[in-house]
Structures are given as C-alpha cells and as structure tokens.
Amino acid sequence: MEIKSLQYIVSHPEQVVTATVRGVRWIQLRVKDEPYAEWKKLALETQAECKKHGDTTFIINDNPALALEIGADGVHLGQQDMPPAKARALLGPGFIIGGTANTFSDIERLAAEGVDYIGLGPFRFTKTKKNLAPVLGLAGYQQVLAQCRAADITVPIVGVGGILLADVPALLATGLHGIAVAGAIEHAEDIRGTIYGFVKSVLAVSSFSLWKANRW
C-alpha cells in the first residue's frame, strides 16, 4: 500500500476541502475530548469530503472501533492507545495501521508489531498535541534514521510535530518517507498558499530523490 508523502492532520471536515483541491491526498482526523457520537459525526463528514477525491486516504487517530464502524482506510495509534497487534486483530489486514514513535526503540517495537507506517516526532515544540514527547530536532531524525538503516528497518517513517514549510527539504534528506503537518497550515495567514507550498516542496524533494536513484 502507498503511504503518501504529505499527511495533513485535521480536526474538522471543513479543512479537507481546501487541502484536497490543492493536492493533499492523505487526511488524518484527530479528535480529542469529544463524545463518541460527535467523533463519529466529524469522522463521517470528513470521510465524505475525502471520497470526493477517490485517491485520498482517510485515517482516524486513536479509535480503531470507529475506523472499523465507518470503513475508514485506517487508524493512527498513539503510545497510550490500543496496541497495534490488537488493532490488527480487530481491523484485519485491509486497514492501514500507523503508530507513534519518539525513539529508535519505539520504531523497533512498532516494526515488530507490523504497523504500516510510523509517525516519528516531535520535530520541535508544538501546542497541537498534549503530553509532548522529547523534541528530536534535525539531529535526532538523522540519528534515528541512520539506526533504522543499520537495522534494515524499512517501514515508512513520517516526520511530525511543529514542522514548518522551510523544514521540508532538510527533513526529507534524513531519509524520512514524508511529513505530517497540522498547525503550520491551520494557523497560517494564507492557508491555501501554505498548503500549496507544502505539496510543491514535498513533491520536489521526492521527485529529485527518485531521479537520483534512477540515475545512479
């Protein structure tokens, strides 16, 4: 299965409209402190917007039962959520399961548990997420990705946490498969332009990496 290079973490379905029009093809719905009925309502509305673009992947954060109930594409699990193996038993092989990591040890565990991708972070401090894990910074990503290569861990790894547009080239150069963004878009003065900038930057780096691999 394809893990998109740019993942947009949203809290409301209205955010999806502008994003998908400008090329975002991976949406994660992150809902906190809402009753199940409201969570489901937001999920269904977000899913409906994603389905208007048939190649858009829709992931629900933290809630495997809801992902199963509405037929989302998958679920992203934090470190305090249901273990990936249990989620796989519930959802079956057809669902995408992602997990959150802060260290190489986290990545080893998640890879052994069979996740489809890993969100590694945070890159820098962000107010978007409570109970923030230790900040990695660029050097932290370089170290962890080097450890992954040495251990022959090939699960796609996505950077997350306080990432800004200017960070994209250096982050993807560490070996990350992609990036996930939330606040950098949500709080931008020019949301449309910022989304376009992220899409363009990620595609430019990814295209160059593919060209270089084929050339050499």
C-alpha positions, 0 to 999 in steps of 0.5 A: 500500500502507498503511504503518501508523502504529505499527511495533513492532520485535521480536526474538522471536515471543513479543512479537507476541502481546501487541502484536497483541491490543492493536492493533499491526498492523505487526511488524518482526523484527530479528535480529542475530548469529544463524545463518541457520537460527535467523533463519529459525526466529524469522522463521517463528514470528513470521510465524505469530503475525502471520497470526493477525491477517490485517491485520498486516504482517510485515517482516524487517530486513536479509535480503531472501533470507529475506523472499523464502524465507518470503513475508514482506510485506517487508524493512527495509534498513539503510545497510550492507545490500543496496541497495534497487534490488537488493532490488527486483530480487530481491523484485519489486514485491509486497514492501514495501521500507523503508530507513534514513535519518539525513539529508535526503540519505539520504531523497533517495537512498532516494526515488530508489531507490523504497523504500516507506517510510523509517525516519528516526532516531535520535530520541535515544540508544538501546542497541537498535541498534549503530553509532548514527547522529547523534541528530536530536532534535525539531529535526532531524525538523522540519528534515528534514521541512520539506526533504522538503516543499520537495522534494515528497518524499512517501514515508512517513517513520517516526520511530525510535530511543529514542522514548518514549510522551510523544514521540508527539504532538510527533513526529507534528506534524513531519509524520512518517507514524508511529513505530517503537518497540522498547525503550520497550515491551520494557523497560517495567514494564507492557508491555501498558499501554505498548503500549496507550498507544502505539496510543491516542496514535498513533491520536489524533494521526492521527485529529485530523490527518485531521479537520483536513484534512477540515475545512479 
